[in-house]
Amino acid sequence: MIRYLQDRSVHRNTFALAIPMILSNLTVPITGLVDTAVIGHLEHPHFLGATAIGSLIITMIMWAMGFLRMSTTGLTAQAFGSEDGFAMRQSLFNAVLLALMIAIIVLLSQSLLWQVAIAFMGASPEVTEFATVYFDIRIWAMPALLLRYVFVGWLLGMHNAKAPLMILLVSNIINIALDILFVVYWDMGVAGAAWASLVADYCGLLVGIFAVYFRLKKIPASYSFVQLIQRNAITRLLKLNRDIFIRTLALESVFYIQTSVGASLGDLILASNAVLMNFVMLMAHGLDGFANAVEALAGKALGKARRQEFMSAIAISGFWSLICSLLFTLIYWLLGDMIINGMTNIEEVRQVAKEYLPYLVFIPLVAVWSYWLDGVFIGITRMTEMRNSMLFAVIFVFIPAMFSVKLIGNHGLWLAFYCFMFMRALGLAIYLFRLDKQGRLC
């Protein structure tokens, strides 16, 4: 393992990809922090709870479609490694078509999706009313969000991390500015937060279109769009996306169950957990930077069939992921109270959130391994193993652990989350070890 950590070129490439992706990824939870801070300073906790539920359901729909980014990155990175210009274009073309089709279906079925999602939340009537307002506005951002997934995934697979940084920076800076304008100055409340996100999402899409266009001009093309449509390529994409979709639904069920159980414990617990989930999102998007790097590096090494480069990418990205998780733990330990105070001025919410803050301080050290291994499996497009490990962690670990909520309340909810993260990482580690022993990696 030590010899793999000594590859300086892989260290440089890892940082060249990871740092821009960390910065771009962190703009997402920072925007969430601003949303929470802006809404959290309104008069009643149910405004914060409504925004949490409305944005969670939108996020769940987006995450369910996360296969658009993951599969696009894996396929494109392998095509980039083998220097196959046709496959590079084909991975983008097929993903764009699929994203547009899904966006149309989501918009046509938005009423049904909301009714199903909210039916099991157990939220108060006030929270439900304002959450509906948020959802009805924000859902129209779906085409922009799904196409942005595709563009970010394709650009990352092409080893271009600066363009995704610009896409997310523009989108989230505009979101923050409009949040303050619509909610604070124009007093639009929950609807203002939704409109801010909607406008920002389409601004980010425009940046993505330009970035992809200029990158495509550098790839020689001697074929038509019709030639890009191949049955075997579409079949492979759908198979990969099916497995990621199932895996993502299982992951989303964890957050959905956690939020719905929190809602059943009262508006105060719901609002406090909404504040604390920003710690999880901040950590996840930060650690995902090195996961994104290993997606591109492992996929490229696999396309070139270079085992030394492949193993170095895994080892080095894992090492820096651990360092990053230690940094998050230190920040949460030293600044956790300050972060909570900045997100809400409702004293009851502050007190409850601080009671459960210790769970968030150490969660980066447990969660880091699952994020890192996700990146490895996405890069090598081994989605079936990702799906299976996730299903096992949810069905046989998280759901049984949630019954502890009846005994110890919200403490049980966070302990169940810990157990889930640990089992998710362990399952992926076992699969990686088996694949390597079988000679099926690189």
DRENBA-667161 format. One record per residue (C-alpha): residue number from 1; x, y, z; residue in one letter. Coordinates in steps of 0.05 Angstrom, whole numbers, plus 5000, padded with zeros to 4 digits. Example, Ala and Ser with C-alpha at 12.3 -4.5 7.8 and 13.67 -1.06 7.14 Angstrom:
# DRENBA-667161
1/5246/4910/5156/A
2/5273/4979/5143/S
//
This chain:
# DRENBA-667161
1/5000/5000/5000/M
2/5057/5048/5017/I
3/5087/5041/4947/R
4/5021/5063/4917/Y
5/5020/5125/4961/L
6/5088/5146/4933/Q
7/5063/5162/4862/D
8/5072/5238/4859/R
9/5037/5245/4792/S
10/4974/5213/4820/V
11/4978/5259/4880/H
12/4980/5319/4833/R
13/4923/5293/4790/N
14/4882/5277/4851/T
15/4888/5348/4878/F
16/4878/5378/4809/A
17/4810/5344/4806/L
18/4792/5342/4880/A
19/4803/5415/4900/I
20/4757/5446/4847/P
21/4705/5392/4861/M
22/4710/5404/4937/I
23/4700/5478/4926/L
24/4642/5467/4878/S
25/4610/5413/4922/N
26/4615/5457/4984/L
27/4575/5512/4950/T
28/4514/5466/4953/V
29/4510/5456/5029/P
30/4533/5527/5041/I
31/4472/5549/5001/T
32/4432/5503/5045/G
33/4462/5537/5106/L
34/4441/5604/5078/V
35/4371/5578/5063/D
36/4366/5552/5134/T
37/4394/5616/5164/A
38/4347/5661/5124/V
39/4285/5620/5138/I
40/4309/5603/5209/G
41/4305/5676/5228/H
42/4231/5680/5211/L
43/4182/5681/5268/E
44/4158/5609/5273/H
45/4194/5541/5271/P
46/4143/5513/5221/H
47/4173/5558/5166/F
48/4240/5523/5176/L
49/4207/5455/5180/G
50/4168/5469/5116/A
51/4230/5490/5078/T
52/4266/5428/5104/A
53/4211/5381/5080/I
54/4199/5416/5013/G
55/4273/5419/4996/S
56/4283/5348/5021/L
57/4231/5320/4973/I
58/4261/5359/4915/I
59/4330/5335/4935/T
60/4304/5263/4940/M
61/4278/5267/4869/I
62/4344/5295/4846/M
63/4384/5243/4884/W
64/4341/5188/4854/A
65/4365/5213/4786/M
66/4437/5217/4810/G
67/4453/5159/4764/F
68/4454/5211/4707/L
69/4518/5240/4736/R
70/4550/5176/4763/M
71/4542/5133/4701/S
72/4562/5190/4655/T
73/4626/5202/4695/T
74/4645/5128/4695/G
75/4632/5116/4621/L
76/4664/5181/4599/T
77/4726/5171/4642/A
78/4737/5102/4612/Q
79/4727/5130/4541/A
80/4775/5187/4558/F
81/4827/5137/4582/G
82/4822/5096/4518/S
83/4821/5161/4476/E
84/4756/5141/4442/D
85/4725/5207/4418/G
86/4662/5173/4393/F
87/4648/5141/4461/A
88/4660/5208/4495/M
89/4606/5241/4452/R
90/4560/5181/4457/Q
91/4560/5180/4533/S
92/4539/5253/4534/L
93/4487/5247/4479/F
94/4452/5187/4510/N
95/4452/5218/4580/A
96/4422/5283/4555/V
97/4365/5246/4520/L
98/4351/5206/4582/L
99/4353/5268/4627/A
100/4302/5305/4583/L
101/4255/5245/4582/M
102/4258/5237/4658/I
103/4246/5312/4668/A
104/4183/5310/4626/I
105/4157/5250/4665/I
106/4171/5283/4732/V
107/4136/5347/4713/L
108/4075/5310/4687/L
109/4069/5269/4751/S
110/4088/5324/4801/Q
111/4021/5324/4837/S
112/4023/5249/4848/L
113/4096/5252/4871/L
114/4079/5305/4923/W
115/4019/5269/4950/Q
116/4057/5205/4959/V
117/4118/5239/4990/A
118/4079/5282/5040/I
119/4030/5226/5059/A
120/4080/5192/5105/F
121/4114/5253/5134/M
122/4068/5262/5193/G
123/4082/5337/5193/A
124/4035/5389/5224/S
125/3984/5425/5179/P
126/4024/5490/5181/E
127/4087/5455/5158/V
128/4051/5417/5103/T
129/4018/5481/5077/E
130/4083/5519/5068/F
131/4121/5458/5044/A
132/4070/5451/4987/T
133/4083/5523/4967/V
134/4158/5509/4963/Y
135/4150/5445/4923/F
136/4101/5474/4872/D
137/4151/5527/4853/I
138/4217/5489/4858/R
139/4194/5427/4818/I
140/4199/5468/4753/W
141/4274/5469/4761/A
142/4277/5394/4746/M
143/4300/5399/4673/P
144/4357/5446/4693/A
145/4378/5403/4752/L
146/4379/5337/4712/L
147/4417/5367/4653/L
148/4466/5398/4702/R
149/4478/5328/4730/Y
150/4495/5303/4661/V
151/4541/5362/4644/F
152/4579/5358/4710/V
153/4587/5283/4704/G
154/4612/5287/4632/W
155/4661/5344/4646/L
156/4688/5308/4706/L
157/4697/5244/4665/G
158/4737/5287/4615/M
159/4782/5307/4674/H
160/4756/5378/4673/N
161/4739/5398/4745/A
162/4742/5473/4734/K
163/4679/5477/4691/A
164/4635/5441/4743/P
165/4663/5490/4794/L
166/4640/5548/4752/M
167/4571/5516/4741/I
168/4558/5506/4815/L
169/4591/5571/4837/L
170/4547/5613/4791/V
171/4484/5574/4810/S
172/4495/5577/4885/N
173/4520/5649/4889/I
174/4458/5672/4851/I
175/4416/5628/4898/N
176/4446/5660/4960/I
177/4438/5731/4933/A
178/4365/5719/4912/L
179/4350/5685/4979/D
180/4370/5747/5016/I
181/4333/5792/4966/L
182/4268/5753/4963/F
183/4262/5730/5035/V
184/4296/5785/5076/V
185/4282/5848/5034/Y
186/4219/5829/4996/W
187/4189/5787/5052/D
188/4167/5730/5006/M
189/4178/5677/5059/G
190/4183/5603/5038/V
191/4161/5620/4967/A
192/4219/5668/4961/G
193/4269/5613/4979/A
194/4238/5569/4925/A
195/4240/5622/4871/W
196/4312/5638/4888/A
197/4332/5566/4877/S
198/4291/5560/4813/L
199/4324/5621/4780/V
200/4393/5600/4803/A
201/4386/5530/4775/D
202/4372/5555/4705/Y
203/4430/5604/4709/C
204/4475/5545/4726/G
205/4447/5506/4667/L
206/4467/5562/4619/L
207/4539/5560/4644/V
208/4539/5484/4635/G
209/4515/5489/4563/I
210/4572/5536/4545/F
211/4624/5494/4582/A
212/4603/5429/4546/V
213/4599/5464/4478/Y
214/4670/5490/4481/F
215/4697/5422/4505/R
216/4660/5385/4449/L
217/4693/5430/4397/K
218/4760/5400/4418/K
219/4737/5328/4403/I
220/4743/5310/4329/P
221/4677/5284/4300/A
222/4669/5248/4233/S
223/4600/5219/4247/Y
224/4528/5242/4253/S
225/4482/5245/4313/F
226/4444/5186/4286/V
227/4506/5143/4291/Q
228/4511/5159/4365/L
229/4446/5120/4377/I
230/4468/5048/4386/Q
231/4426/4995/4420/R
232/4483/4963/4459/N
233/4506/5031/4487/A
234/4436/5050/4508/I
235/4425/4981/4539/T
236/4489/4987/4579/R
237/4471/5057/4602/L
238/4402/5034/4624/L
239/4430/4975/4662/K
240/4480/5018/4699/L
241/4427/5070/4714/N
242/4378/5017/4738/R
243/4427/4993/4791/D
244/4446/5063/4813/I
245/4373/5083/4814/F
246/4355/5026/4862/I
247/4417/5041/4904/R
248/4399/5115/4907/T
249/4326/5101/4925/L
250/4351/5058/4983/A
251/4397/5115/5005/L
252/4340/5165/5000/E
253/4295/5121/5042/S
254/4345/5132/5099/V
255/4338/5207/5096/F
256/4263/5203/5084/Y
257/4252/5157/5144/I
258/4298/5200/5186/Q
259/4259/5263/5169/T
260/4191/5232/5176/S
261/4208/5201/5244/V
262/4236/5268/5265/G
263/4172/5302/5243/A
264/4131/5253/5285/S
265/4173/5274/5346/L
266/4147/5345/5339/G
267/4161/5410/5300/D
268/4218/5427/5348/L
269/4256/5362/5335/I
270/4241/5368/5261/L
271/4270/5439/5258/A
272/4331/5420/5301/S
273/4347/5360/5257/N
274/4339/5404/5196/A
275/4394/5449/5225/V
276/4438/5389/5241/L
277/4429/5356/5172/M
278/4466/5416/5144/N
279/4528/5388/5180/F
280/4517/5322/5144/V
281/4508/5356/5076/M
282/4569/5400/5086/L
283/4611/5339/5104/M
284/4583/5296/5047/A
285/4596/5348/4993/H
286/4665/5363/5020/G
287/4687/5290/5023/L
288/4656/5278/4955/D
289/4711/5319/4924/G
290/4762/5263/4932/F
291/4709/5212/4913/A
292/4697/5251/4849/N
293/4772/5251/4836/A
294/4778/5176/4843/V
295/4718/5166/4797/E
296/4756/5201/4741/A
297/4825/5173/4757/L
298/4803/5101/4768/A
299/4759/5103/4706/G
300/4817/5130/4664/K
301/4866/5078/4691/A
302/4816/5023/4677/L
303/4807/5048/4606/G
304/4883/5046/4598/K
305/4888/4978/4634/A
306/4943/5005/4681/R
307/4940/4970/4748/R
308/4995/5010/4782/Q
309/4960/5076/4765/E
310/4893/5046/4785/F
311/4916/5024/4854/M
312/4953/5089/4866/S
313/4889/5128/4850/A
314/4850/5087/4901/I
315/4903/5091/4956/A
316/4919/5164/4949/I
317/4846/5187/4945/S
318/4831/5145/5006/G
319/4889/5176/5045/F
320/4867/5248/5030/W
321/4794/5231/5043/S
322/4814/5210/5113/L
323/4853/5275/5124/I
324/4793/5314/5100/C
325/4747/5277/5148/S
326/4793/5294/5207/L
327/4789/5367/5187/L
328/4713/5365/5187/F
329/4713/5332/5256/T
330/4758/5387/5283/L
331/4715/5443/5252/I
332/4651/5413/5280/Y
333/4682/5404/5349/W
334/4709/5475/5353/L
335/4655/5514/5315/L
336/4592/5471/5320/G
337/4556/5517/5370/D
338/4573/5578/5329/M
339/4547/5546/5264/I
340/4481/5528/5298/I
341/4474/5599/5326/N
342/4485/5627/5257/G
343/4430/5584/5226/M
344/4373/5602/5273/T
345/4357/5652/5327/N
346/4300/5610/5355/I
347/4328/5592/5424/E
348/4288/5527/5432/E
349/4315/5501/5365/V
350/4386/5521/5384/R
351/4383/5484/5450/Q
352/4356/5420/5421/V
353/4405/5421/5363/A
354/4464/5431/5410/K
355/4440/5371/5451/E
356/4451/5325/5391/Y
357/4512/5361/5362/L
358/4562/5309/5389/P
359/4534/5259/5340/Y
360/4553/5305/5283/L
361/4623/5319/5309/V
362/4648/5248/5298/F
363/4605/5226/5239/I
364/4657/5246/5186/P
365/4705/5192/5212/L
366/4652/5139/5200/V
367/4621/5166/5136/A
368/4686/5180/5098/V
369/4697/5108/5077/W
370/4630/5100/5043/S
371/4639/5164/5002/Y
372/4709/5144/4981/W
373/4689/5074/4961/L
374/4628/5100/4923/D
375/4677/5139/4880/G
376/4718/5077/4866/V
377/4658/5036/4845/F
378/4629/5092/4801/I
379/4696/5099/4765/G
380/4699/5025/4749/I
381/4624/5023/4734/T
382/4610/4966/4783/R
383/4540/4990/4800/M
384/4510/4922/4819/T
385/4557/4916/4878/E
386/4540/4987/4900/M
387/4466/4970/4897/R
388/4473/4906/4937/N
389/4515/4936/4993/S
390/4467/4994/5000/M
391/4405/4949/5003/L
392/4437/4906/5056/F
393/4456/4966/5099/A
394/4386/4996/5095/V
395/4344/4933/5103/I
396/4385/4894/5154/F
397/4419/4950/5193/V
398/4385/5018/5189/F
399/4312/4998/5192/I
400/4321/4951/5252/P
401/4363/5004/5287/A
402/4307/5055/5278/M
403/4264/5017/5328/F
404/4310/5046/5382/S
405/4275/5113/5372/V
406/4216/5085/5412/K
407/4263/5075/5471/L
408/4311/5134/5469/I
409/4277/5184/5422/G
410/4319/5226/5375/N
411/4383/5194/5401/H
412/4361/5129/5369/G
413/4351/5164/5303/L
414/4423/5189/5300/W
415/4452/5123/5326/L
416/4415/5086/5270/A
417/4447/5134/5220/F
418/4516/5117/5248/Y
419/4502/5042/5241/C
420/4479/5052/5169/F
421/4541/5091/5149/M
422/4587/5039/5179/F
423/4552/4980/5146/M
424/4549/5015/5079/R
425/4625/5024/5079/A
426/4639/4953/5103/L
427/4597/4923/5048/G
428/4634/4962/4994/L
429/4702/4944/5024/A
430/4685/4870/5023/I
431/4663/4874/4949/Y
432/4726/4912/4930/L
433/4770/4860/4964/F
434/4733/4803/4928/R
435/4737/4836/4860/L
436/4812/4847/4868/D
437/4824/4775/4889/K
438/4785/4752/4828/Q
439/4827/4796/4782/G
440/4766/4835/4758/R
441/4789/4905/4774/L
442/4846/4925/4728/C
//
